[in-house]
Amino acid sequence: MSELVWTKSSFSEAGGNNCVEVAADDGDGIAVRESTDPGRVLTTDRAAFRALLRGAKAGAFDHLLP
């Protein structure tokens, strides 16, 4: 995997280090990390990440929140 260019979530705290960051690799891969633990990177493909985002936007995971 080449050097990734990370993009912070638009919901990140201003100036804070408490956010989700996403990067695309040269192929079909997507990498996701939490800024408080940048060494731990989750990877998936674009289709699976797109499905996750659609589900989150539709409220599919709301029942998991306190």
DSSP file (Angstrom, degrees, kcal/mol; ACC not computed):
  #  RESIDUE AA STRUCTURE BP1 BP2  ACC     N-H-->O    O-->H-N    N-H-->O    O-->H-N    TCO  KAPPA ALPHA  PHI   PSI    X-CA   Y-CA   Z-CA
    1    1 A M              0   0    0      0, 0.0     3,-0.1     0, 0.0    24,-0.0   0.000 360.0 360.0 360.0 127.2    0.0    0.0    0.0
    2    2 A S        -     0   0    0      1,-0.2     2,-0.1     0, 0.0    24,-0.0  -0.155 360.0 -64.2 -70.3 172.1    1.5    3.3   -1.0
    3    3 A E        -     0   0    0      1,-0.1     2,-0.2    22,-0.0    -1,-0.2  -0.393  61.7-133.8 -60.2 128.9    1.6    6.3    1.4
    4    4 A L        -     0   0    0     -2,-0.1     2,-0.6    -3,-0.1    21,-0.1  -0.591   4.9-141.4 -90.6 146.8   -1.9    7.3    2.2
    5    5 A V        -     0   0    0     19,-0.4    19,-0.4    -2,-0.2     2,-0.3  -0.941  26.4-146.9-105.3 113.5   -3.4   10.8    2.2
    6    6 A W        -     0   0    0     -2,-0.6     2,-0.4    17,-0.1    17,-0.2  -0.599  10.5-161.3 -89.2 140.4   -5.8   11.0    5.1
    7    7 A T  E     -A   22   0A   0     15,-2.4    15,-2.4    -2,-0.3     2,-0.2  -0.981  15.9-135.1-119.7 129.2   -8.9   13.1    5.2
    8    8 A K  E     -A   21   0A   0     -2,-0.4    13,-0.2    13,-0.2     2,-0.0  -0.504  29.7 -97.1 -82.3 151.8  -10.6   14.0    8.5
    9    9 A S    >   -     0   0    0     11,-1.9     3,-1.6    -2,-0.2    -1,-0.1  -0.333  23.9-127.6 -61.2 144.8  -14.3   13.8    9.0
   10   10 A S  T 3  S+     0   0    0      1,-0.3    -1,-0.1    -3,-0.1    -2,-0.0   0.619 110.1  62.7 -69.7 -11.7  -16.2   17.0    8.5
   11   11 A F  T 3  S+     0   0    0      9,-0.1    -1,-0.3     2,-0.1     3,-0.1   0.325  78.1 126.1 -93.5   6.3  -17.7   16.3   12.0
   12   12 A S  S <  S-     0   0    0     -3,-1.6     2,-0.2     1,-0.1     7,-0.1  -0.294  71.8-100.6 -65.6 148.6  -14.3   16.5   13.7
   13   13 A E    >   -     0   0    0      5,-0.6     3,-1.6     1,-0.1     5,-0.2  -0.488  48.0 -97.4 -66.5 137.4  -13.8   18.9   16.6
   14   14 A A  T 3  S-     0   0    0      1,-0.3    -1,-0.1    -2,-0.2     3,-0.1  -0.390 103.7  -8.5 -59.5 121.2  -12.1   22.1   15.5
   15   15 A G  T 3  S+     0   0    0      1,-0.2    -1,-0.3    -2,-0.2     2,-0.1   0.435 111.1 122.8  72.3  -2.1   -8.4   21.8   16.2
   16   16 A G    <   -     0   0    0     -3,-1.6    -1,-0.2     2,-0.1    -4,-0.0  -0.299  64.8-135.5 -87.9 174.0   -9.0   18.6   18.2
   17   17 A N  S    S+     0   0    0     -3,-0.1     2,-0.3     1,-0.1    -3,-0.1  -0.336  73.9 103.1-121.7  48.1   -7.6   15.1   17.7
   18   18 A N        +     0   0    0     -5,-0.2    -5,-0.6    17,-0.1     2,-0.3  -0.694  55.6  97.9-132.7  77.9  -10.8   13.2   18.1
   19   19 A C        -     0   0    0     -2,-0.3    16,-3.1    -7,-0.1     2,-0.4  -0.956  68.4-101.5-155.4 170.0  -12.0   12.2   14.7
   20   20 A V  E     - B   0  34A   0     -2,-0.3   -11,-1.9    14,-0.2     2,-0.4  -0.836  33.9-160.5 -97.5 137.7  -12.3    9.5   12.0
   21   21 A E  E     -AB   8  33A   0     12,-2.9    12,-2.3    -2,-0.4     2,-0.4  -0.942   3.6-164.4-121.6 144.4   -9.9    9.7    9.1
   22   22 A V  E     +AB   7  32A   0    -15,-2.4   -15,-2.4    -2,-0.4     2,-0.3  -0.957   7.4 178.6-129.1 144.7  -10.3    8.0    5.7
   23   23 A A  E     - B   0  31A   0      8,-2.4     8,-3.3    -2,-0.4     2,-0.4  -0.995  18.7-140.5-144.0 147.2   -7.9    7.4    2.9
   24   24 A A  E     - B   0  30A   0    -19,-0.4   -19,-0.4    -2,-0.3     6,-0.2  -0.873  17.8-144.6-105.2 140.4   -8.1    5.7   -0.5
   25   25 A D        -     0   0    0      4,-2.0   -22,-0.0    -2,-0.4   -21,-0.0  -0.257  37.3 -88.7 -90.9-172.8   -5.3    3.5   -1.8
   26   26 A D  S    S+     0   0    0     -2,-0.1    -1,-0.1     2,-0.1    -2,-0.0   0.659 111.9  33.1 -72.3 -15.4   -4.1    3.2   -5.4
   27   27 A G  S    S-     0   0    0      2,-0.0    18,-0.0     0, 0.0    -2,-0.0   0.279 122.3 -51.5-109.1-126.6   -6.6    0.3   -6.1
   28   28 A D  S    S+     0   0    0     -4,-0.1    18,-1.7     2,-0.0     2,-0.2   0.265  94.6 117.4-101.1   8.9  -10.0   -0.5   -4.7
   29   29 A G  E     - C   0  45A   0     16,-0.2    -4,-2.0    17,-0.1     2,-0.4  -0.484  43.9-164.6 -90.0 150.8   -9.1   -0.1   -1.1
   30   30 A I  E     -BC  24  44A   0     14,-2.9    14,-2.2    -6,-0.2     2,-0.4  -0.993   8.0-158.2-126.6 135.2  -10.3    2.2    1.6
   31   31 A A  E     -BC  23  43A   0     -8,-3.3    -8,-2.4    -2,-0.4     2,-0.4  -0.926   7.9-171.5-115.0 141.8   -8.5    2.7    4.9
   32   32 A V  E     +BC  22  42A   0     10,-2.7    10,-2.9    -2,-0.4     2,-0.3  -0.991   9.1 167.9-133.0 138.3  -10.1    4.1    8.1
   33   33 A R  E     -BC  21  41A   0    -12,-2.3   -12,-2.9    -2,-0.4     2,-0.5  -0.984  35.1-119.1-146.8 159.0   -8.5    5.1   11.4
   34   34 A E  E >   -B   20   0A   0      6,-0.5     3,-2.1     3,-0.5     6,-0.2  -0.856  25.9-134.8 -95.0 130.5   -9.3    6.9   14.6
   35   35 A S  T 3  S+     0   0    0    -16,-3.1    -1,-0.1    -2,-0.5   -17,-0.1   0.755 103.9  60.3 -62.4 -23.9   -7.1    9.9   15.1
   36   36 A T  T 3  S+     0   0    0    -17,-0.3    -1,-0.3     1,-0.3     3,-0.1   0.641 118.7  28.9 -77.4 -12.8   -6.4    9.0   18.7
   37   37 A D  S X  S+     0   0    0     -3,-2.1     3,-1.9     3,-0.1    -3,-0.5  -0.491  71.0 165.4-141.5  66.9   -4.9    5.7   17.6
   38   38 A P  T 3  S+     0   0    0      0, 0.0    -3,-0.1     0, 0.0    -2,-0.1   0.637  70.1  66.9 -65.9 -13.9   -3.4    6.3   14.1
   39   39 A G  T 3  S+     0   0    0      1,-0.1     2,-0.8    -5,-0.1    -4,-0.1   0.660  86.2  76.5 -79.3 -14.9   -1.4    3.1   14.1
   40   40 A R    <   +     0   0    0     -3,-1.9    -6,-0.5    -6,-0.2     2,-0.5  -0.858  66.3 177.7-100.0 108.1   -4.6    1.0   14.0
   41   41 A V  E     -C   33   0A   0     -2,-0.8     2,-0.4    -8,-0.1    -8,-0.2  -0.941  17.5-155.8-118.6 128.7   -5.9    1.0   10.5
   42   42 A L  E     -C   32   0A   0    -10,-2.9   -10,-2.7    -2,-0.5     2,-0.4  -0.824  14.9-161.6 -97.6 140.7   -9.0   -0.9    9.2
   43   43 A T  E     +C   31   0A   0     -2,-0.4     2,-0.3   -12,-0.2   -12,-0.2  -0.933  19.7 149.2-125.2 150.0   -9.1   -1.6    5.5
   44   44 A T  E     -C   30   0A   0    -14,-2.2   -14,-2.9    -2,-0.4     2,-0.2  -0.902  44.4 -87.9-156.7-179.4  -12.0   -2.6    3.2
   45   45 A D  E  >  -C   29   0A   0     -2,-0.3     4,-2.2   -16,-0.2   -16,-0.2  -0.603  40.2-106.4 -98.6 167.5  -13.0   -2.2   -0.4
   46   46 A R  H  > S+     0   0    0    -18,-1.7     4,-2.6     1,-0.2     5,-0.2   0.855 116.2  54.0 -61.9 -38.5  -15.0    0.7   -1.8
   47   47 A A  H  > S+     0   0    0      1,-0.2     4,-2.1     2,-0.2    -1,-0.2   0.923 110.8  45.4 -64.6 -43.7  -18.3   -1.2   -2.2
   48   48 A A  H  > S+     0   0    0      2,-0.2     4,-2.1     1,-0.2    -1,-0.2   0.893 113.9  49.2 -67.3 -39.1  -18.3   -2.3    1.5
   49   49 A F  H  X S+     0   0    0     -4,-2.2     4,-2.5     2,-0.2    -2,-0.2   0.901 109.9  51.7 -66.9 -40.0  -17.4    1.2    2.7
   50   50 A R  H  X S+     0   0    0     -4,-2.6     4,-2.4     1,-0.2    -2,-0.2   0.907 109.7  49.9 -60.9 -42.4  -20.1    2.7    0.6
   51   51 A A  H  X S+     0   0    0     -4,-2.1     4,-2.4     2,-0.2    -2,-0.2   0.894 109.4  51.6 -64.4 -40.2  -22.6    0.2    2.1
   52   52 A L  H  X S+     0   0    0     -4,-2.1     4,-2.5     2,-0.2    -2,-0.2   0.934 111.3  47.1 -61.1 -46.6  -21.5    1.1    5.6
   53   53 A L  H  X S+     0   0    0     -4,-2.5     4,-2.6     2,-0.2     5,-0.2   0.908 111.5  50.5 -63.3 -42.2  -22.0    4.8    4.9
   54   54 A R  H  X S+     0   0    0     -4,-2.4     4,-1.8     1,-0.2    -1,-0.2   0.920 111.7  48.4 -61.7 -42.9  -25.4    4.3    3.4
   55   55 A G  H  <>S+     0   0    0     -4,-2.4     5,-2.6     2,-0.2     4,-0.5   0.910 111.7  49.0 -63.5 -42.9  -26.5    2.2    6.4
   56   56 A A  H ><5S+     0   0    0     -4,-2.5     3,-1.1     1,-0.2    -2,-0.2   0.921 111.5  49.1 -63.8 -43.8  -25.2    4.8    8.9
   57   57 A K  H 3<5S+     0   0    0     -4,-2.6    -1,-0.2     1,-0.2    -2,-0.2   0.835 110.3  51.9 -64.3 -31.9  -27.0    7.6    7.0
   58   58 A A  T 3<5S-     0   0    0     -4,-1.8    -1,-0.2    -5,-0.2    -2,-0.2   0.513 117.6-112.0 -83.7  -4.7  -30.2    5.6    7.0
   59   59 A G  T X 5 +     0   0    0     -3,-1.1     3,-1.4    -4,-0.5     4,-0.4   0.641  69.6 142.7  87.0  13.9  -30.0    5.0   10.8
   60   60 A A  T 3 <S+     0   0    0     -5,-2.6     3,-0.2     1,-0.3    -4,-0.2   0.712  76.5  39.6 -63.0 -20.2  -29.4    1.3   10.5
   61   61 A F  T >  S+     0   0    0     -6,-0.4     3,-2.0    -5,-0.2     4,-0.3   0.319  81.6 104.6-111.1   6.3  -27.0    1.4   13.5
   62   62 A D  G X  S+     0   0    0     -3,-1.4     3,-1.6     1,-0.3    -1,-0.1   0.815  71.9  65.7 -59.1 -31.7  -28.9    3.8   15.7
   63   63 A H  G 3  S+     0   0    0     -4,-0.4    -1,-0.3     1,-0.3    -2,-0.1   0.667  93.3  62.5 -65.9 -14.6  -30.0    1.0   17.9
   64   64 A L  G <  S+     0   0    0     -3,-2.0    -1,-0.3     2,-0.0    -2,-0.2   0.613  86.7  91.1 -84.5 -13.6  -26.4    0.5   18.9
   65   65 A L    <         0   0    0     -3,-1.6    -3,-0.0    -4,-0.3     0, 0.0  -0.548 360.0 360.0 -84.0 147.6  -26.1    3.9   20.5
   66   66 A P              0   0    0      0, 0.0    -1,-0.1     0, 0.0    -3,-0.1   0.512 360.0 360.0 -66.9 360.0  -26.9    4.5   24.2
